[in-house]
């Protein structure tokens, strides 16, 4: 809604890029940091969970209007770049 208002009303203050720090949020949640020994069955590898959390968070932010996402893991970055390419 903010982006639509910025463009429709020609509001220069709202037309600034939206930058989202995905890595700090995605890698900080319980599901990403819980060691495999303590995780319930089916949660899988701790690294894979963190990567998936980062990809999912970045995709949601981009679809929600973010212009830039700050990411950490190379595999998550590659998957997100592929997602962006599929949208173009």
C-alpha positions in Angstrom: 0.0 0.0 0.0 2.9 2.3 0.7 4.4 1.9 -2.7 1.0 2.3 -4.4 0.4 5.5 -2.5 3.9 6.8 -3.3 3.4 6.4 -7.0 -0.2 7.5 -7.2 0.3 10.6 -5.0 3.8 11.3 -6.3 5.1 11.4 -2.7 8.9 11.6 -2.8 9.3 10.6 0.8 7.5 7.3 0.3 9.3 6.5 -3.0 12.5 5.6 -1.1 13.7 2.0 -1.6 12.7 -0.5 1.0 15.7 -2.4 2.4 15.0 -5.5 4.5 17.7 -7.2 6.7 16.5 -10.8 6.1 19.5 -12.7 7.4 19.4 -11.4 11.0 15.7 -12.2 11.3 15.7 -15.5 9.5 18.8 -16.9 11.2 17.6 -15.8 14.7 14.3 -17.7 14.9 14.1 -20.9 17.0 13.5 -23.2 14.1 16.8 -22.0 12.4 19.1 -22.1 15.5 17.8 -25.1 17.4 20.5 -27.8 17.2 19.7 -31.1 15.4 20.0 -33.1 18.6 17.2 -31.0 20.3 15.0 -30.6 17.2 11.9 -32.7 16.8 12.0 -35.5 14.2 11.5 -34.3 10.7 13.0 -30.8 11.1 16.2 -32.0 9.3 19.6 -30.3 9.2 20.1 -27.1 11.1 21.9 -25.5 8.1 19.1 -26.5 5.7 16.4 -25.1 8.0 18.3 -21.8 8.2 18.7 -21.6 4.5 15.0 -22.4 3.9 14.0 -19.7 6.5 16.2 -17.2 4.8 14.8 -18.0 1.3 11.2 -17.9 2.5 11.6 -14.7 4.4 13.4 -13.0 1.4 10.7 -14.1 -1.0 7.9 -12.9 1.2 9.6 -9.5 1.6 10.2 -9.1 -2.1 6.7 -10.0 -3.0 5.5 -7.6 -0.3 7.3 -4.7 -1.9 10.9 -4.7 -0.6 13.4 -3.4 -3.1 16.5 -4.9 -1.5 17.0 -7.9 0.9 20.2 -8.3 2.9 21.1 -12.0 3.0 23.8 -14.2 4.5 24.0 -17.7 3.0 25.3 -18.2 -0.6 22.8 -21.0 -1.2 19.9 -18.8 -0.1 21.1 -16.0 -2.2 21.3 -18.2 -5.3 17.8 -19.6 -4.7 16.4 -16.1 -4.2 18.2 -14.8 -7.4 16.6 -17.7 -9.3 13.2 -16.7 -7.8 13.7 -13.1 -8.9 14.7 -14.2 -12.4 11.5 -16.4 -12.7 9.4 -13.3 -11.9 11.1 -11.2 -14.7 
